[in-house]
Amino acid sequence: MTLDRYADAVDGLEPDAGAVETAELVVTDDVLVKAFALGPGATLDAHEHGDATNVFHVLEGDPTVVRGGEEESLSAPAVVLNERGTVHGARNDTDERAVITASLCPLP
């Protein structure tokens, strides 16, 4: 048994090209941590959380993160703060799987 929730949750995520697969790593009354595995060419659509802060952790690959009017290709490991109300998303422009986690707190 391990304290790590990442490996078991993400090992089975093998998205096809253009697809996104997800797994919930932590769900409590006040925080959600969710993994997003992006296949080659996949997009996590831009969205916002008006009542919560969202933090992306780039854990595998080289996704392009979109925040507000900016976008940047990042390599793992990386952390991106998405303040409340900031439009954010990601896409995978590479030929390999990219994995990010998103932490949302507090839950709306």
Buried (B, 14 or more C-beta within 10 A) or exposed (E): EEEEBBEEBBEEBEBEEEBBBBBEBEEEEEEBBBBBBBBBBBBBEBEBBEEBBBBBBBBBBBBBBBBEEEBEEBEBEBEBEBBEEBEBBBBBBBEEBBBBBBBBBEEE
